[in-house]
Amino acid sequence: MGQALGCVQVDQSTVAIRETFGKFDDVLEPGCHCLPWCLGSQIAGHLSLRVQQLDVRCETKTKDNVFVTVVASIQYRALAEKASDAFYKLSNTRGQIQSYVFDVIRASVPKLDLDSTFEQKNDIAKAVEEELEKAMSHYGFEIVQTLIVDIEPDEHVKRAMNEINAAARMRLAATEKAEAEKIMQIKRAEGEAESKYLSGIGIARQRQAIVDGLRDSVLAFSENVPGTSSKDVMDMVLVTQYFDTMKEIGASSKSNSVFIPHGPGAVRDIASQIRDGLLQANPPQV
């Protein structure tokens, strides 16, 4: 109805290209415009001024002969002041941008190895943006932003990289585990040494206490019982200790039968044997 009355509406963020008898005439801004079709005026087309995005997947090879797929995201828009250039000079804007992206990526990535490609993806994006800005400005387009959103190595290469990473982590874990076991063994040995040291101190104190007790017993017995010598007292103490030992052996559930001599002189024989054994173990110094 509007076109029949010679009026046309242009939406927001859009411009219309007006032609008169097939020749470019003017760029119509958003709003309502008179279009005297009877005088040869017509709308050749519309051009969006919104920011558009193009994702480009480019396969190339790195310096260390690894095939990767680089995914670039190009954000661009047409300039209102150059709408006629954007409308007439390019028939396939997206194809043109894609060609420039392919050219820059395939010229930049082969100079880098795989690790450097990941590290310098911002430099690659900047190189693509500069080349596109220089080329597309002649056609009335502005490059808003260029991003390298992904770098995908070959599947076999990714699997190998994951295995290398896993092996390195396992090696680190094994090292840490061995170090922990080493520390545990050292601490265990230190604990055993300290335990034996304290046990030795306890045994030494126990023996010292026994010696002191025996000495006090011998002195007290000699003083209270006239006519006894220290030798008689020691014989009695040794026999008493001997029978206490036999009692403990008999009370043990794991002990076997023990045969001891029995007779009127058995006690004296036992004392002599104990005394002789002690003398043989500690011979007198000459």
Disulfide bonds with the S-S distance in Angstrom:
none
